Structures are given as C-alpha cells and as structure tokens.
Amino acid sequence: MKTLVIIIIILIITLIIMPPTKNEVLFNYTITGCAETDNGMTTRALKEDVNASITITNDTINYYRGLNHQCCKKAEISYTVNDSIINIYESWSGEGCRCMCYSELKASIKGLKGDYTIKVHENLSNTLLITESVSIKNPT
C-alpha cells in the first residue's frame, strides 16, 4: 500500500513538472472556382482580381486571393515554417485551356505564437505575391 502511494505521488509530481506539450499547428485551404480541378471551367465569369492579403484572427493566420486565370489550371496551397519565416506556396498545374475564369484561394494556419514574416509565393510566374510581418498572440 505504501509503495502504491509513493508511485501515485511520483506520477502526480511528474505530471506537474513536465513541460507543456507543443501546440499543434493546423493548416487548411480551400480553392473555389475553376482552379478546384485541372479540368476546371466552372466559373468562367470574370471578376475583378483581389490582391493577396494576410489577416490575423486570434491565433489564426488567414490568406486570401481572388484572381482571373487561364481555364484548366489547378491550384493547391502548401506552407512551411522555418524559425520566424512562414512560406505559403500557391502551386498551379495543368496545361491550360483557351479561356479565362475566376478562382478564390483561401488558407489558414492556426496554432502558432510569436512574431513571423509571412511570404506568399506563386509558381506560375515565379512571383513573391506578398510579404508581411505579423505578431500572433495567445487568443483571449
């Protein structure tokens, strides 16, 4: 019995002094319009382009861009974090068709804390779309 109590006390002390686990980083993206698939021609109506933007909501980084592009191109979004640099990549693929259409690209990264420089890259024209410095605090 005495041994069991000692083991329980040791377990409780271990749980109290253990460092907290690292927060999980969650990444999500959505593509709407033609760029959902490489056969896309669903949103052929052209709209005004919306420049790439970064916003912070609580502890979530939000990326958005709306653009006209060649039909039959598929977009995907990925990211990397290296120290205080977050790179977001718009990767476009497909041959392209002889028409133009419109797509919206959205991504979110949740669970990071601290000061970061965010860089958004697009592979079609090998362009750096936006660079922005942000400070992400714990949500209240």
DRENTORKOL-3810 file (N, C-alpha, C; in nm, 4 decimals):
REM DRENTORKOL-3810
@n.u->0.0820; n.v->-0.1188; n.w->0.0000; ca.u->0.0000; ca.v->0.0000; ca.w->0.0000; c.u->0.0867; c.v->0.1256; c.w->0.0000
@n.u->0.1912; n.v->0.1221; n.w->0.0852; ca.u->0.2822; ca.v->0.2357; ca.w->0.0945; c.u->0.3508; c.v->0.2594; c.w->-0.0404
@n.u->0.3890; n.v->0.1511; n.w->-0.1078; ca.u->0.4532; ca.v->0.1607; ca.w->-0.2381; c.u->0.3583; c.v->0.2217; c.w->-0.3413
@n.u->0.2343; n.v->0.1844; n.w->-0.3381; ca.u->0.1347; ca.v->0.2386; ca.w->-0.4304; c.u->0.1172; c.v->0.3889; c.w->-0.4106
@n.u->0.1130; n.v->0.4336; n.w->-0.2875; ca.u->0.1002; ca.v->0.5768; ca.w->-0.2575; c.u->0.2221; c.v->0.6519; c.w->-0.3090
@n.u->0.3400; n.v->0.5966; n.w->-0.2909; ca.u->0.4636; ca.v->0.6609; ca.w->-0.3382; c.u->0.4618; c.v->0.6702; c.w->-0.4907
@n.u->0.4194; n.v->0.5649; n.w->-0.5577; ca.u->0.4128; ca.v->0.5666; ca.w->-0.7049; c.u->0.3136; c.v->0.6727; c.w->-0.7520
@n.u->0.1996; n.v->0.6824; n.w->-0.6875; ca.u->0.0995; ca.v->0.7832; ca.w->-0.7249; c.u->0.1545; c.v->0.9230; c.w->-0.7033
@n.u->0.2224; n.v->0.9452; n.w->-0.5928; ca.u->0.2818; ca.v->1.0776; ca.w->-0.5651; c.u->0.3867; c.v->1.1111; c.w->-0.6711
@n.u->0.4697; n.v->1.0147; n.w->-0.7071; ca.u->0.5719; ca.v->1.0385; ca.w->-0.8104; c.u->0.5055; c.v->1.0719; c.w->-0.9431
@n.u->0.3997; n.v->1.0006; n.w->-0.9794; ca.u->0.3285; ca.v->1.0303; ca.w->-1.1036; c.u->0.2683; c.v->1.1706; c.w->-1.1020
@n.u->0.2093; n.v->1.2090; n.w->-0.9910; ca.u->0.1498; ca.v->1.3434; ca.w->-0.9809; c.u->0.2575; c.v->1.4500; c.w->-0.9931
@n.u->0.3698; n.v->1.4323; n.w->-0.9256; ca.u->0.4796; ca.v->1.5302; ca.w->-0.9333; c.u->0.5332; c.v->1.5370; c.w->-1.0757
@n.u->0.5477; n.v->1.4223; n.w->-1.1419; ca.u->0.5955; ca.v->1.4200; ca.w->-1.2801; c.u->0.5006; c.v->1.4966; c.w->-1.3717
@n.u->0.3710; n.v->1.4763; n.w->-1.3553; ca.u->0.2740; ca.v->1.5483; ca.w->-1.4382; c.u->0.2779; c.v->1.6977; c.w->-1.4133
@n.u->0.3016; n.v->1.7385; n.w->-1.2902; ca.u->0.3054; ca.v->1.8813; ca.w->-1.2566; c.u->0.4285; c.v->1.9488; c.w->-1.3153
@n.u->0.5446; n.v->1.8829; n.w->-1.3088; ca.u->0.6675; ca.v->1.9495; ca.w->-1.3532; c.u->0.7013; c.v->1.9262; c.w->-1.4995
@n.u->0.6261; n.v->1.8403; n.w->-1.5684; ca.u->0.6530; ca.v->1.8160; ca.w->-1.7107; c.u->0.6273; c.v->1.9427; c.w->-1.7906
@n.u->0.7128; n.v->1.9719; n.w->-1.8883; ca.u->0.6858; ca.v->2.0895; ca.w->-1.9724; c.u->0.5581; c.v->2.0686; c.w->-2.0518
@n.u->0.4859; n.v->2.1774; n.w->-2.0775; ca.u->0.3634; ca.v->2.1629; ca.w->-2.1564; c.u->0.3952; c.v->2.1138; c.w->-2.2972
@n.u->0.3024; n.v->2.0397; n.w->-2.3537; ca.u->0.3237; ca.v->1.9912; ca.w->-2.4889; c.u->0.3110; c.v->2.1065; c.w->-2.5877
@n.u->0.3816; n.v->2.0947; n.w->-2.6970; ca.u->0.3791; ca.v->2.1971; ca.w->-2.8008; c.u->0.2416; c.v->2.1989; c.w->-2.8678
@n.u->0.1904; n.v->2.3184; n.w->-2.8919; ca.u->0.0600; ca.v->2.3302; ca.w->-2.9587; c.u->0.0678; c.v->2.2720; c.w->-3.0988
@n.u->-0.0385; n.v->2.2095; n.w->-3.1391; ca.u->-0.0462; ca.v->2.1546; ca.w->-3.2733; c.u->-0.0783; c.v->2.2667; c.w->-3.3718
@n.u->-0.0101; n.v->2.2678; n.w->-3.4837; ca.u->-0.0362; ca.v->2.3649; ca.w->-3.5890; c.u->-0.1325; c.v->2.3018; c.w->-3.6882
@n.u->-0.2425; n.v->2.3717; n.w->-3.7144; ca.u->-0.3431; ca.v->2.3220; ca.w->-3.8073; c.u->-0.3410; c.v->2.4053; c.w->-3.9346
@n.u->-0.3371; n.v->2.3389; n.w->-4.0494; ca.u->-0.3354; ca.v->2.4064; ca.w->-4.1791; c.u->-0.4557; c.v->2.3591; c.w->-4.2594
@n.u->-0.5232; n.v->2.4542; n.w->-4.3224; ca.u->-0.6389; ca.v->2.4218; ca.w->-4.4041; c.u->-0.6406; c.v->2.5163; c.w->-4.5232
@n.u->-0.6853; n.v->2.4661; n.w->-4.6390; ca.u->-0.7032; ca.v->2.5564; ca.w->-4.7522; c.u->-0.8231; c.v->2.5130; c.w->-4.8346
@n.u->-0.8815; n.v->2.6124; n.w->-4.9031; ca.u->-0.9908; ca.v->2.5845; ca.w->-4.9959; c.u->-0.9664; c.v->2.6618; c.w->-5.1245
@n.u->-1.0006; n.v->2.5981; n.w->-5.2349; ca.u->-0.9951; ca.v->2.6605; ca.w->-5.3662; c.u->-1.1369; c.v->2.6535; c.w->-5.4214
@n.u->-1.1928; n.v->2.7669; n.w->-5.4595; ca.u->-1.3242; ca.v->2.7662; ca.w->-5.5224; c.u->-1.3126; c.v->2.8278; c.w->-5.6612
@n.u->-1.3978; n.v->2.7811; n.w->-5.7523; ca.u->-1.3921; ca.v->2.8290; ca.w->-5.8902; c.u->-1.3226; c.v->2.7284; c.w->-5.9788
@n.u->-1.2712; n.v->2.7763; n.w->-6.0894; ca.u->-1.2093; ca.v->2.6893; ca.w->-6.1902; c.u->-1.0904; c.v->2.6097; c.w->-6.1375
@n.u->-1.0144; n.v->2.6669; n.w->-6.0479; ca.u->-0.8874; ca.v->2.6057; ca.w->-6.0067; c.u->-0.9037; c.v->2.4899; c.w->-5.9091
@n.u->-1.0285; n.v->2.4467; n.w->-5.8831; ca.u->-1.0501; ca.v->2.3308; ca.w->-5.7959; c.u->-0.9957; c.v->2.2034; c.w->-5.8592
@n.u->-1.0046; n.v->2.1924; n.w->-5.9920; ca.u->-0.9535; ca.v->2.0751; ca.w->-6.0640; c.u->-0.8784; c.v->2.1221; c.w->-6.1876
@n.u->-0.8016; n.v->2.0328; n.w->-6.2474; ca.u->-0.7281; ca.v->2.0721; ca.w->-6.3680; c.u->-0.8163; c.v->2.0694; c.w->-6.4930
@n.u->-0.9435; n.v->2.0324; n.w->-6.4779; ca.u->-1.0396; ca.v->2.0408; ca.w->-6.5880; c.u->-1.1323; c.v->2.1594; c.w->-6.5687
@n.u->-1.1031; n.v->2.2421; n.w->-6.4699; ca.u->-1.1971; ca.v->2.3441; ca.w->-6.4261; c.u->-1.2316; c.v->2.4486; c.w->-6.5288
@n.u->-1.3615; n.v->2.4639; n.w->-6.5477; ca.u->-1.4155; ca.v->2.5731; ca.w->-6.6287; c.u->-1.5493; c.v->2.6146; c.w->-6.5670
@n.u->-1.5609; n.v->2.5974; n.w->-6.4334; ca.u->-1.6895; ca.v->2.6165; ca.w->-6.3662; c.u->-1.7263; c.v->2.7622; c.w->-6.3459
@n.u->-1.6301; n.v->2.8500; n.w->-6.3320; ca.u->-1.6584; ca.v->2.9905; ca.w->-6.3036; c.u->-1.5946; c.v->3.0750; c.w->-6.4116
@n.u->-1.6528; n.v->3.0707; n.w->-6.5294; ca.u->-1.5921; ca.v->3.1393; ca.w->-6.6427; c.u->-1.6197; c.v->3.2885; c.w->-6.6418
@n.u->-1.7138; n.v->3.3334; n.w->-6.5572; ca.u->-1.7402; ca.v->3.4768; ca.w->-6.5470; c.u->-1.6200; c.v->3.5440; c.w->-6.4824
@n.u->-1.5696; n.v->3.6450; n.w->-6.5464; ca.u->-1.4538; ca.v->3.7152; ca.w->-6.4927; c.u->-1.4995; c.v->3.8186; c.w->-6.3913
@n.u->-1.4209; n.v->3.8337; n.w->-6.2878; ca.u->-1.4465; ca.v->3.9314; ca.w->-6.1828; c.u->-1.3209; c.v->4.0144; c.w->-6.1665
@n.u->-1.3282; n.v->4.1113; n.w->-6.0801; ca.u->-1.2111; ca.v->4.1925; ca.w->-6.0524; c.u->-1.1154; c.v->4.1144; c.w->-5.9629
@n.u->-0.9865; n.v->4.1154; n.w->-5.9971; ca.u->-0.8873; ca.v->4.0481; ca.w->-5.9139; c.u->-0.8854; c.v->4.1099; c.w->-5.7745
@n.u->-0.8608; n.v->4.0254; n.w->-5.6733; ca.u->-0.8437; ca.v->4.0706; ca.w->-5.5359; c.u->-0.7007; c.v->4.0365; c.w->-5.4970
@n.u->-0.6219; n.v->4.1387; n.w->-5.4658; ca.u->-0.4815; ca.v->4.1179; ca.w->-5.4317; c.u->-0.4664; c.v->4.0237; c.w->-5.3130
@n.u->-0.3526; n.v->3.9553; n.w->-5.3088; ca.u->-0.3213; ca.v->3.8672; ca.w->-5.1973; c.u->-0.3228; c.v->3.9471; c.w->-5.0676
@n.u->-0.3825; n.v->3.8878; n.w->-4.9626; ca.u->-0.3871; ca.v->3.9554; ca.w->-4.8325; c.u->-0.3666; c.v->3.8558; c.w->-4.7202
@n.u->-0.3101; n.v->3.9059; n.w->-4.6124; ca.u->-0.2887; ca.v->3.8294; ca.w->-4.4899; c.u->-0.3619; c.v->3.9030; c.w->-4.3786
@n.u->-0.4428; n.v->3.8305; n.w->-4.3016; ca.u->-0.5069; ca.v->3.8865; ca.w->-4.1827; c.u->-0.4855; c.v->3.7897; c.w->-4.0671
@n.u->-0.4934; n.v->3.8430; n.w->-3.9461; ca.u->-0.4804; ca.v->3.7617; ca.w->-3.8258; c.u->-0.6116; c.v->3.7715; c.w->-3.7489
@n.u->-0.6669; n.v->3.6563; n.w->-3.7124; ca.u->-0.7852; ca.v->3.6494; ca.w->-3.6276; c.u->-0.7499; c.v->3.5594; c.w->-3.5100
@n.u->-0.7417; n.v->3.6186; n.w->-3.3911; ca.u->-0.6957; ca.v->3.5461; ca.w->-3.2721; c.u->-0.5605; c.v->3.4840; c.w->-3.3016
@n.u->-0.5504; n.v->3.3510; n.w->-3.3004; ca.u->-0.4212; ca.v->3.2866; ca.w->-3.3278; c.u->-0.4193; c.v->3.2211; c.w->-3.4662
@n.u->-0.5008; n.v->3.2730; n.w->-3.5578; ca.u->-0.5104; ca.v->3.2145; ca.w->-3.6921; c.u->-0.4620; c.v->3.3130; c.w->-3.7977
@n.u->-0.3719; n.v->3.2665; n.w->-3.8826; ca.u->-0.3262; ca.v->3.3431; ca.w->-3.9987; c.u->-0.4189; c.v->3.3076; c.w->-4.1142
@n.u->-0.4751; n.v->3.4086; n.w->-4.1788; ca.u->-0.5660; ca.v->3.3868; ca.w->-4.2913; c.u->-0.5055; c.v->3.4465; c.w->-4.4181
@n.u->-0.5046; n.v->3.3685; n.w->-4.5250; ca.u->-0.4568; ca.v->3.4136; ca.w->-4.6551; c.u->-0.5739; c.v->3.4104; c.w->-4.7521
@n.u->-0.5825; n.v->3.5123; n.w->-4.8388; ca.u->-0.6899; ca.v->3.5175; ca.w->-4.9389; c.u->-0.6384; c.v->3.5831; c.w->-5.0670
@n.u->-0.6852; n.v->3.5300; n.w->-5.1800; ca.u->-0.6617; ca.v->3.5945; ca.w->-5.3098; c.u->-0.7695; c.v->3.5483; c.w->-5.4069
@n.u->-0.8221; n.v->3.6413; n.w->-5.4851; ca.u->-0.9160; ca.v->3.6106; ca.w->-5.5921; c.u->-0.8540; c.v->3.6552; c.w->-5.7233
@n.u->-0.8591; n.v->3.5686; n.w->-5.8254; ca.u->-0.7907; ca.v->3.6059; ca.w->-5.9488; c.u->-0.8527; c.v->3.5426; c.w->-6.0721
@n.u->-0.8370; n.v->3.6122; n.w->-6.1819; ca.u->-0.8692; ca.v->3.5600; ca.w->-6.3144; c.u->-0.7456; c.v->3.4853; c.w->-6.3639
@n.u->-0.7689; n.v->3.3721; n.w->-6.4282; ca.u->-0.6564; ca.v->3.2913; ca.w->-6.4762; c.u->-0.7036; c.v->3.2055; c.w->-6.5934
@n.u->-0.6100; n.v->3.1452; n.w->-6.6600; ca.u->-0.6401; ca.v->3.0563; ca.w->-6.7725; c.u->-0.7172; c.v->2.9345; c.w->-6.7218
@n.u->-0.8236; n.v->2.8963; n.w->-6.7922; ca.u->-0.9011; ca.v->2.7768; ca.w->-6.7552; c.u->-0.8125; c.v->2.6529; c.w->-6.7577
@n.u->-0.8611; n.v->2.5474; n.w->-6.6915; ca.u->-0.7948; ca.v->2.4170; ca.w->-6.6890; c.u->-0.6632; c.v->2.4185; c.w->-6.6115
@n.u->-0.6474; n.v->2.5120; n.w->-6.5212; ca.u->-0.5329; ca.v->2.5154; ca.w->-6.4312; c.u->-0.5825; c.v->2.4797; c.w->-6.2915
@n.u->-0.5106; n.v->2.3940; n.w->-6.2216; ca.u->-0.5457; ca.v->2.3543; ca.w->-6.0861; c.u->-0.4503; c.v->2.4207; c.w->-5.9882
@n.u->-0.5047; n.v->2.4679; n.w->-5.8755; ca.u->-0.4225; ca.v->2.5300; ca.w->-5.7720; c.u->-0.4251; c.v->2.4454; c.w->-5.6457
@n.u->-0.3138; n.v->2.4418; n.w->-5.5768; ca.u->-0.3022; ca.v->2.3816; ca.w->-5.4440; c.u->-0.2191; c.v->2.4774; c.w->-5.3588
@n.u->-0.2383; n.v->2.4711; n.w->-5.2280; ca.u->-0.1659; ca.v->2.5595; ca.w->-5.1373; c.u->-0.0955; c.v->2.4742; c.w->-5.0328
@n.u->0.0294; n.v->2.5086; n.w->-5.0064; ca.u->0.1064; ca.v->2.4416; ca.w->-4.9014; c.u->0.1828; c.v->2.5483; c.w->-4.8225
@n.u->0.2500; n.v->2.5047; n.w->-4.7169; ca.u->0.3254; ca.v->2.6019; ca.w->-4.6361; c.u->0.4434; c.v->2.5332; c.w->-4.5684
@n.u->0.5395; n.v->2.6153; n.w->-4.5273; ca.u->0.6498; ca.v->2.5705; ca.w->-4.4427; c.u->0.6726; c.v->2.6773; c.w->-4.3365
@n.u->0.7262; n.v->2.6346; n.w->-4.2228; ca.u->0.7661; ca.v->2.7270; ca.w->-4.1167; c.u->0.9110; c.v->2.6971; c.w->-4.0851
@n.u->0.9974; n.v->2.7973; n.w->-4.1000; ca.u->1.1390; ca.v->2.7869; ca.w->-4.0659; c.u->1.1728; c.v->2.9030; c.w->-3.9751
@n.u->1.1952; n.v->2.8716; n.w->-3.8472; ca.u->1.2201; ca.v->2.9736; ca.w->-3.7459; c.u->1.1051; c.v->3.0742; c.w->-3.7474
@n.u->1.1329; n.v->3.1982; n.w->-3.7838; ca.u->1.0271; ca.v->3.3005; ca.w->-3.7815; c.u->0.9766; c.v->3.3348; c.w->-3.9216
@n.u->1.0045; n.v->3.2489; n.w->-4.0201; ca.u->0.9593; ca.v->3.2709; ca.w->-4.1575; c.u->0.8522; c.v->3.1668; c.w->-4.1921
@n.u->0.7354; n.v->3.2148; n.w->-4.2357; ca.u->0.6303; ca.v->3.1274; ca.w->-4.2858; c.u->0.6218; c.v->3.1491; c.w->-4.4360
@n.u->0.6420; n.v->3.0436; n.w->-4.5129; ca.u->0.6268; ca.v->3.0496; ca.w->-4.6576; c.u->0.4977; c.v->2.9788; c.w->-4.6962
@n.u->0.4124; n.v->3.0499; n.w->-4.7687; ca.u->0.2911; ca.v->2.9915; ca.w->-4.8232; c.u->0.3111; c.v->2.9825; c.w->-4.9740
@n.u->0.2790; n.v->2.8656; n.w->-5.0312; ca.u->0.3039; ca.v->2.8418; ca.w->-5.1728; c.u->0.1734; c.v->2.8149; c.w->-5.2462
@n.u->0.1458; n.v->2.8943; n.w->-5.3491; ca.u->0.0394; ca.v->2.8652; ca.w->-5.4452; c.u->0.1044; c.v->2.7839; c.w->-5.5560
@n.u->0.0643; n.v->2.6594; n.w->-5.5711; ca.u->0.1203; ca.v->2.5732; ca.w->-5.6755; c.u->0.0137; c.v->2.5502; c.w->-5.7812
@n.u->0.0421; n.v->2.5934; n.w->-5.9031; ca.u->-0.0503; ca.v->2.5814; ca.w->-6.0156; c.u->0.0013; c.v->2.4745; c.w->-6.1099
@n.u->-0.0918; n.v->2.3933; n.w->-6.1613; ca.u->-0.0540; ca.v->2.2886; ca.w->-6.2563; c.u->-0.1610; c.v->2.2782; c.w->-6.3645
@n.u->-0.1295; n.v->2.2052; n.w->-6.4683; ca.u->-0.2237; ca.v->2.1845; ca.w->-6.5787; c.u->-0.1793; c.v->2.2581; c.w->-6.7036
@n.u->-0.2257; n.v->2.2097; n.w->-6.8177; ca.u->-0.1880; ca.v->2.2654; ca.w->-6.9478; c.u->-0.2502; c.v->2.4014; c.w->-6.9732
@n.u->-0.3714; n.v->2.4218; n.w->-6.9284; ca.u->-0.4417; ca.v->2.5460; ca.w->-6.9589; c.u->-0.5240; c.v->2.5326; c.w->-7.0857
@n.u->-0.6431; n.v->2.5911; n.w->-7.0820; ca.u->-0.7333; ca.v->2.5903; ca.w->-7.1977; c.u->-0.7394; c.v->2.7306; c.w->-7.2576
@n.u->-0.8108; n.v->2.7437; n.w->-7.3676; ca.u->-0.8169; ca.v->2.8720; ca.w->-7.4386; c.u->-0.9348; c.v->2.9564; c.w->-7.3881
@n.u->-0.9442; n.v->2.9723; n.w->-7.2580; ca.u->-1.0472; ca.v->3.0581; ca.w->-7.1996; c.u->-0.9952; c.v->3.1111; c.w->-7.0662
@n.u->-1.0662; n.v->3.2055; n.w->-7.0085; ca.u->-1.0288; ca.v->3.2634; ca.w->-6.8799; c.u->-1.1409; c.v->3.2367; c.w->-6.7799
@n.u->-1.1038; n.v->3.2166; n.w->-6.6554; ca.u->-1.2030; ca.v->3.2006; ca.w->-6.5498; c.u->-1.1498; c.v->3.2581; c.w->-6.4188
@n.u->-1.2292; n.v->3.2464; n.w->-6.3140; ca.u->-1.2019; ca.v->3.3119; ca.w->-6.1864; c.u->-1.2001; c.v->3.2082; c.w->-6.0745
@n.u->-1.1071; n.v->3.2244; n.w->-5.9802; ca.u->-1.0995; ca.v->3.1371; ca.w->-5.8629; c.u->-1.0623; c.v->3.2184; c.w->-5.7401
@n.u->-1.1026; n.v->3.1650; n.w->-5.6250; ca.u->-1.0650; ca.v->3.2233; ca.w->-5.4964; c.u->-0.9823; c.v->3.1204; c.w->-5.4203
@n.u->-0.8717; n.v->3.1666; n.w->-5.3622; ca.u->-0.7812; ca.v->3.0811; ca.w->-5.2869; c.u->-0.7782; c.v->3.1304; c.w->-5.1429
@n.u->-0.8034; n.v->3.0393; n.w->-5.0496; ca.u->-0.8040; ca.v->3.0737; ca.w->-4.9081; c.u->-0.7223; c.v->2.9697; c.w->-4.8325
@n.u->-0.6484; n.v->3.0158; n.w->-4.7327; ca.u->-0.5730; ca.v->2.9239; ca.w->-4.6473; c.u->-0.5700; c.v->2.9796; c.w->-4.5059
@n.u->-0.5590; n.v->2.8894; n.w->-4.4094; ca.u->-0.5448; ca.v->2.9327; ca.w->-4.2701; c.u->-0.4429; c.v->2.8434; c.w->-4.2004
@n.u->-0.3676; n.v->2.9076; n.w->-4.1121; ca.u->-0.2709; ca.v->2.8375; ca.w->-4.0281; c.u->-0.3026; c.v->2.8775; c.w->-3.8851
@n.u->-0.3305; n.v->2.7787; n.w->-3.8015; ca.u->-0.3716; ca.v->2.8055; ca.w->-3.6639; c.u->-0.2786; c.v->2.7338; c.w->-3.5672
@n.u->-0.2484; n.v->2.8002; n.w->-3.4569; ca.u->-0.1714; ca.v->2.7365; ca.w->-3.3507; c.u->-0.0307; c.v->2.7883; c.w->-3.3333
@n.u->0.0115; n.v->2.8845; n.w->-3.4134; ca.u->0.1445; ca.v->2.9427; ca.w->-3.3978; c.u->0.1371; c.v->3.0628; c.w->-3.3043
@n.u->0.2432; n.v->3.0880; n.w->-3.2317; ca.u->0.2528; ca.v->3.2046; ca.w->-3.1445; c.u->0.3855; c.v->3.2735; c.w->-3.1723
@n.u->0.3866; n.v->3.4079; n.w->-3.1653; ca.u->0.5115; ca.v->3.4801; ca.w->-3.1808; c.u->0.5101; c.v->3.5745; c.w->-3.2995
@n.u->0.6290; n.v->3.6232; n.w->-3.3328; ca.u->0.6463; ca.v->3.7175; ca.w->-3.4429; c.u->0.6986; c.v->3.6420; c.w->-3.5653
@n.u->0.6328; n.v->3.6651; n.w->-3.6803; ca.u->0.6670; ca.v->3.5946; ca.w->-3.8036; c.u->0.6689; c.v->3.6900; c.w->-3.9220
@n.u->0.7476; n.v->3.6539; n.w->-4.0212; ca.u->0.7397; ca.v->3.7159; ca.w->-4.1530; c.u->0.6755; c.v->3.6132; c.w->-4.2448
@n.u->0.5659; n.v->3.6535; n.w->-4.3085; ca.u->0.4935; ca.v->3.5635; ca.w->-4.3978; c.u->0.5241; c.v->3.6032; c.w->-4.5412
@n.u->0.5625; n.v->3.5051; n.w->-4.6213; ca.u->0.5898; ca.v->3.5269; ca.w->-4.7629; c.u->0.5017; c.v->3.4326; c.w->-4.8437
@n.u->0.4281; n.v->3.4891; n.w->-4.9410; ca.u->0.3412; ca.v->3.4071; ca.w->-5.0254; c.u->0.4005; c.v->3.4035; c.w->-5.1656
@n.u->0.4231; n.v->3.2822; n.w->-5.2165; ca.u->0.4867; ca.v->3.2600; ca.w->-5.3460; c.u->0.3880; c.v->3.1950; c.w->-5.4423
@n.u->0.4015; n.v->3.2288; n.w->-5.5703; ca.u->0.3209; ca.v->3.1660; ca.w->-5.6749; c.u->0.4151; c.v->3.1086; c.w->-5.7793
@n.u->0.3955; n.v->2.9813; n.w->-5.8168; ca.u->0.4914; ca.v->2.9160; ca.w->-5.9055; c.u->0.4687; c.v->2.9458; c.w->-6.0541
@n.u->0.3495; n.v->2.9913; n.w->-6.0943; ca.u->0.3246; ca.v->3.0165; ca.w->-6.2371; c.u->0.4191; c.v->3.1212; c.w->-6.2941
@n.u->0.4288; n.v->3.2310; n.w->-6.2233; ca.u->0.5171; ca.v->3.3382; ca.w->-6.2714; c.u->0.6392; c.v->3.3549; c.w->-6.1817
@n.u->0.6610; n.v->3.2566; n.w->-6.0939; ca.u->0.7727; ca.v->3.2618; ca.w->-6.0004; c.u->0.7759; c.v->3.3962; c.w->-5.9277
@n.u->0.6613; n.v->3.4310; n.w->-5.8678; ca.u->0.6416; ca.v->3.5628; ca.w->-5.8089; c.u->0.6252; c.v->3.5536; c.w->-5.6582
@n.u->0.6836; n.v->3.6492; n.w->-5.5881; ca.u->0.6554; ca.v->3.6698; ca.w->-5.4470; c.u->0.5351; c.v->3.7639; c.w->-5.4418
@n.u->0.4186; n.v->3.7125; n.w->-5.4019; ca.u->0.2946; ca.v->3.7901; ca.w->-5.4079; c.u->0.2832; c.v->3.8923; c.w->-5.2965
@n.u->0.3260; n.v->3.8557; n.w->-5.1772; ca.u->0.3120; ca.v->3.9444; ca.w->-5.0624; c.u->0.4109; c.v->3.9020; c.w->-4.9550
@n.u->0.4619; n.v->3.9984; n.w->-4.8819; ca.u->0.5444; ca.v->3.9743; ca.w->-4.7630; c.u->0.4875; c.v->4.0613; c.w->-4.6528
@n.u->0.4620; n.v->4.0001; n.w->-4.5391; ca.u->0.4027; ca.v->4.0764; ca.w->-4.4291; c.u->0.4563; c.v->4.0249; c.w->-4.2958
@n.u->0.4857; n.v->4.1182; n.w->-4.2051; ca.u->0.5280; ca.v->4.0831; ca.w->-4.0694; c.u->0.4065; c.v->4.0850; c.w->-3.9783
@n.u->0.3937; n.v->3.9810; n.w->-3.8952; ca.u->0.2783; ca.v->3.9699; ca.w->-3.8064; c.u->0.3244; c.v->3.9286; c.w->-3.6672
@n.u->0.2401; n.v->3.9591; n.w->-3.5693; ca.u->0.2614; ca.v->3.9157; ca.w->-3.4332; c.u->0.1369; c.v->3.8388; c.w->-3.3906
@n.u->0.1552; n.v->3.7145; n.w->-3.3523; ca.u->0.0426; ca.v->3.6287; ca.w->-3.3158; c.u->0.0496; c.v->3.6057; c.w->-3.1654
@n.u->-0.0559; n.v->3.6459; n.w->-3.0996; ca.u->-0.0627; ca.v->3.6333; ca.w->-2.9546; c.u->-0.1575; c.v->3.5201; c.w->-2.9173
@n.u->-0.1527; n.v->3.4809; n.w->-2.7895; ca.u->-0.2474; ca.v->3.3807; ca.w->-2.7411; c.u->-0.3881; c.v->3.4367; c.w->-2.7524
@n.u->-0.4846; n.v->3.3544; n.w->-2.7953; ca.u->-0.6218; ca.v->3.4046; ca.w->-2.8033; c.u->-0.6740; c.v->3.4366; c.w->-2.6638
@n.u->-0.7596; n.v->3.5393; n.w->-2.6558; ca.u->-0.8136; ca.v->3.5784; ca.w->-2.5255; c.u->-0.9432; c.v->3.5080; c.w->-2.4978
END
